[in-house]
């Protein structure tokens, strides 16, 4: 039997990179896509990983990558929508360009890529569409309001899409990681322009501490759950990854919205 093929967006770093390596080690063919393929040189050490240029904000690159991937492998079994970043800071200080780009990458980029690839699954009547959202698609923190809104949007999109693609034997899988030990607070994050006298600084400082380097689970742990979701042949849709994600999502589900918001308000209360 031919080896299965997974397509991963945002594969140059973090969860995408770890997942590409993990699936390659499991014997899958991996189409690792990214805006700049020079950033993925380390992945070329795996003979069953090939790099493809794909920018989720540019439909022409998505179309080209789709055609090249099908020409290379002849099939696609899994699409992992992983590309994304966070905009951080008080909403009052975001520029219009910043919050438009946040949605262009995290939401419209997912729409573009999914719409392009889903026809392959419909025509073949099998496949898995996967979405890396976040615990931030189920709970909230201060100073990442637009990021949360994009993750909530993708959660709703993916769940609703499941009704449509189920008719063509295609599954939806949503991965909800908690805090991860990646460069998410660096190149995977954009910031509002504020100074040390900003009235929201206590919120900003607390959130920065929470997302500081060397905190959270290893991205390989997320890759393991993504592999599980791709291979368990179950009807499970959502997969939560990380102790913090399980605790916070669980608390909100068990205690209700008001209790969760009160807890978070008390934790981040301005002094």
Number of C-alpha atoms within 10 A of each C-alpha: 3 8 13 15 24 24 26 27 27 24 29 25 20 22 26 26 22 21 28 29 23 19 21 20 13 9 13 18 24 29 27 29 28 23 20 14 17 11 13 21 10 11 22 12 11 14 10 19 21 20 23 25 18 25 21 27 20 15 15 12 17 23 16 13 20 21 13 15 22 13 10 11 15 10 18 23 19 22 23 27 25 22 28 24 20 23 24 24 24 22 15 9 14 17 11 9 8 17 16 11 15 22 22 19 21 25 22 17 23 25 17 18 24 19 11 14 19 17 12 17 22 17 9 15 14 18 24 22 24 25 24 24 28 23 24 23 21 18 21 19 16 18 23 19 18 21 25 23 18 23 26 20 16 23 22 12 14 21 15 12 14 16 13 12 21 15 12 15 14 22 25 23 23 24 24 25 27 23 22 24 19 21 15 20 20 14 11 15 14 16 17 17 12 15 9 10 7 12 12 17 17 15 19 21 12 14 18 15 10 13 18 17 15 11 13 18 18 17 21 19 18 26 23 16 18 24 15 13 23 22 10 9 9 10 10 12 15 17 17 19 24 18 14 16 20 16 12 18 22 14 16 17 14 11 11 11 13 10 14 18 15 11 14 15 13 9 12 17 10 11 5
